[in-house]
Amino acid sequence: MLRFSDFYQRARERKGGDSAITDLLPQVATASELQARSDDRYLSDLTRCVFRAGFVWRIIDNKWAGFEEAFSGFVPKYWQQVPPERLEALASDARVVRNLQKINTVPFNARMIVEASESHGSFGQFLAQWPSHDQVGLLLWLKKNGARLGGATAQYFLRMQGWDGFVLSRDVVAALTNHQLMDASPTSKKGLEQAQAAFNAWHEETGLPYSHLSRILSFTLDAR
């Protein structure tokens, strides 16, 4: 396996030096910061990522104040047992993107958050205790227990929270594939485990956060 220093040098050359790279790296939340976020904010962000999937992100983000109003602040204990007619009403509410299939994910994801909170104290505490070296386990847990959280949706949700993990963007997948570190679909368990193994090795080599490793790898632009 190539040392990560080789990828970093390539990123430096393409982005214009260390400071240019540093300015583009994502923020990594501390355990305390993850724990401090309320469960309604986690449900809000999960829902935003679900609606962004396969859609123009800018449109979803521009409408998000309307989503917050229409979903009454995304309180998980309410949405886990919301009356079906409330969901049906949202499907004709101009404040949101009227996709009933995605609207129907909210009770499932609310229930997932409530159950994790009951066992860990809060959803933020649940996330904070899950180690980055087993991101695959967390992604599989989210996919199993939530709704429409497969593919890259859960990865982008975790990145939005500042949870320290990789995102298998097009450029990251290309870099891993080009260097024979991944030969399976990035949405498969095998592909995720191959990516995890590479990032675990690079984290051991560099001590850098997983999210920084992932972003720097994307800067090598092997897909282009």
C-alpha distance (Angstrom), angle and dihedral (degrees) to the residues before:
residue distance angle dihedral
M1 . . .
L2 3.79 . .
R3 3.78 114.6 .
F4 3.78 113.0 -111.2
S5 3.79 89.9 -121.7
D6 3.82 87.2 72.5
F7 3.80 91.4 55.7
Y8 3.80 91.2 44.7
Q9 3.80 91.6 54.0
R10 3.79 90.5 51.3
A11 3.81 90.2 49.6
R12 3.83 90.4 49.8
E13 3.78 91.2 53.5
R14 3.79 94.0 48.0
K15 3.80 98.3 42.3
G16 3.81 99.0 38.6
G17 3.78 106.1 -105.3
D18 3.78 143.9 -44.9
S19 3.81 97.9 -54.4
A20 3.80 92.5 52.3
I21 3.80 89.7 53.7
T22 3.81 93.9 45.4
D23 3.80 91.7 52.9
L24 3.81 90.6 57.3
L25 3.81 99.7 47.2
P26 3.82 118.5 111.4
Q27 3.78 122.4 -114.5
V28 3.80 116.5 -103.6
A29 3.80 116.0 -144.5
T30 3.78 122.3 -137.8
A31 3.79 120.5 -126.0
S32 3.80 88.3 -105.2
E33 3.80 91.5 53.7
L34 3.80 92.0 50.3
Q35 3.80 90.5 48.6
A36 3.81 92.5 48.4
R37 3.81 94.3 60.5
S38 3.78 114.2 95.2
D39 3.78 122.6 -122.0
D40 3.80 92.5 -114.2
R41 3.82 89.7 61.1
Y42 3.78 90.6 52.8
L43 3.81 91.5 51.0
S44 3.80 89.8 47.5
D45 3.80 92.5 52.7
L46 3.81 93.0 43.9
T47 3.78 89.4 53.1
R48 3.79 92.2 47.1
C49 3.81 90.8 53.0
V50 3.81 91.4 47.9
F51 3.81 91.0 52.3
R52 3.81 92.5 44.4
A53 3.82 92.1 56.1
G54 3.80 109.1 105.3
F55 3.79 91.4 -2.5
V56 3.81 137.5 91.6
W57 3.82 103.7 -83.3
R58 3.81 93.0 -150.8
I59 3.81 92.0 60.7
I60 3.81 92.5 51.6
D61 3.80 92.5 46.0
N62 3.81 92.5 48.5
K63 3.80 90.4 52.8
W64 3.80 96.0 43.3
A65 3.79 96.7 103.0
G66 3.80 86.3 58.1
F67 3.80 90.7 49.5
E68 3.81 90.3 52.4
E69 3.79 90.6 52.0
A70 3.79 95.2 44.1
F71 3.81 92.8 47.8
S72 3.83 92.3 45.0
G73 3.80 93.7 -123.6
F74 3.82 97.1 -48.0
V75 3.82 98.2 -92.2
P76 3.84 102.5 -174.9
K77 3.81 97.4 -150.1
Y78 3.79 90.1 57.6
W79 3.80 96.9 42.4
Q80 3.79 95.3 47.9
Q81 3.82 88.8 68.9
V82 3.80 101.9 23.0
P83 3.82 116.0 154.6
P84 3.84 112.0 -102.1
E85 3.80 91.1 -123.7
R86 3.82 90.1 62.3
L87 3.80 89.6 57.7
E88 3.80 91.3 46.6
A89 3.80 90.2 51.6
L90 3.81 90.5 53.5
A91 3.79 89.4 56.3
S92 3.82 87.6 69.5
D93 3.81 97.3 36.5
A94 3.81 111.6 116.6
R95 3.82 91.1 -154.1
V96 3.81 90.4 74.3
V97 3.78 138.4 39.9
R98 3.80 99.8 -88.9
N99 3.78 100.3 -131.9
L100 3.80 107.1 137.6
Q101 3.80 94.0 -166.3
K102 3.79 90.8 58.5
I103 3.80 93.1 40.1
N104 3.81 87.7 55.5
T105 3.83 90.8 59.5
V106 3.80 91.5 70.0
P107 3.83 97.6 78.1
F108 3.81 91.5 46.8
N109 3.81 93.0 49.8
A110 3.81 91.5 42.4
R111 3.80 89.6 54.2
M112 3.80 90.4 49.5
I113 3.81 90.9 52.7
V114 3.79 93.5 46.7
E115 3.81 92.8 49.8
A116 3.83 92.1 48.5
S117 3.81 89.6 47.9
E118 3.78 92.0 51.2
S119 3.80 91.3 54.2
H120 3.83 98.7 38.4
G121 3.81 105.7 26.1
S122 3.81 95.1 -107.5
F123 3.78 138.6 4.0
G124 3.80 88.8 -107.9
Q125 3.80 90.5 57.5
F126 3.79 88.9 49.1
L127 3.82 90.9 54.5
A128 3.80 93.4 42.3
Q129 3.81 93.2 57.3
W130 3.82 95.3 49.9
P131 3.83 110.2 96.4
S132 3.80 121.0 -127.2
H133 3.79 91.4 -133.9
D134 3.82 86.7 68.9
Q135 3.80 100.0 45.3
V136 3.80 88.4 134.9
G137 3.79 89.6 62.6
L138 3.80 91.0 51.8
L139 3.80 92.9 47.2
L140 3.79 91.2 50.7
W141 3.82 90.3 47.2
L142 3.80 91.7 52.3
K143 3.80 91.9 47.0
K144 3.82 92.1 49.2
N145 3.79 97.8 44.4
G146 3.79 101.4 34.0
A147 3.79 137.1 48.7
R148 3.82 127.0 -101.8
L149 3.80 91.8 -5.5
G150 3.80 97.3 128.6
G151 3.78 127.5 104.8
A152 3.79 113.2 28.6
T153 3.83 95.5 -34.0
A154 3.81 95.1 96.0
Q155 3.81 91.2 42.3
Y156 3.80 91.1 56.6
F157 3.80 90.3 45.0
L158 3.81 90.9 54.5
R159 3.82 91.0 46.9
M160 3.82 89.5 51.2
Q161 3.82 89.4 56.1
G162 3.79 93.0 48.8
W163 3.82 90.8 -114.5
D164 3.78 105.4 157.0
G165 3.78 108.3 -110.7
F166 3.79 146.0 112.3
V167 3.80 127.9 -91.2
L168 3.78 116.7 -148.0
S169 3.79 97.0 -140.6
R170 3.80 120.7 167.5
D171 3.81 92.9 -93.2
V172 3.81 94.1 46.1
V173 3.81 91.6 50.3
A174 3.80 90.2 47.6
A175 3.81 92.2 51.5
L176 3.80 92.4 48.9
T177 3.80 91.6 46.0
N178 3.80 95.7 45.0
H179 3.81 90.6 53.5
Q180 3.80 93.1 46.3
L181 3.79 93.8 -112.9
M182 3.80 93.4 121.6
D183 3.79 128.1 33.4
A184 3.81 99.7 161.0
S185 3.79 132.7 74.0
P186 3.82 111.7 -75.7
T187 3.80 88.1 -131.1
S188 3.81 93.5 56.1
K189 3.80 124.9 88.6
K190 3.81 89.5 -118.6
G191 3.81 92.4 52.2
L192 3.80 91.8 47.7
E193 3.80 91.2 49.8
Q194 3.81 91.1 49.8
A195 3.80 90.4 52.1
Q196 3.80 90.8 46.4
A197 3.80 91.3 52.4
A198 3.81 91.6 52.6
F199 3.80 94.2 47.4
N200 3.80 92.2 44.9
A201 3.81 89.6 54.9
W202 3.80 92.7 47.4
H203 3.79 92.0 47.0
E204 3.80 88.9 52.9
E205 3.82 89.7 49.0
T206 3.80 98.3 46.5
G207 3.80 109.2 18.3
L208 3.80 87.6 -134.6
P209 3.81 120.7 142.7
Y210 3.79 114.4 -95.0
S211 3.80 91.6 -119.8
H212 3.81 90.4 55.5
L213 3.79 91.9 48.4
S214 3.79 90.0 50.8
R215 3.80 94.4 48.3
I216 3.81 94.0 45.4
L217 3.81 90.1 50.2
S218 3.80 89.0 54.3
F219 3.81 89.4 55.2
T220 3.81 90.5 64.9
L221 3.81 86.1 72.0
D222 3.78 95.0 -151.7
A223 3.79 89.1 161.1
R224 3.80 92.6 67.8
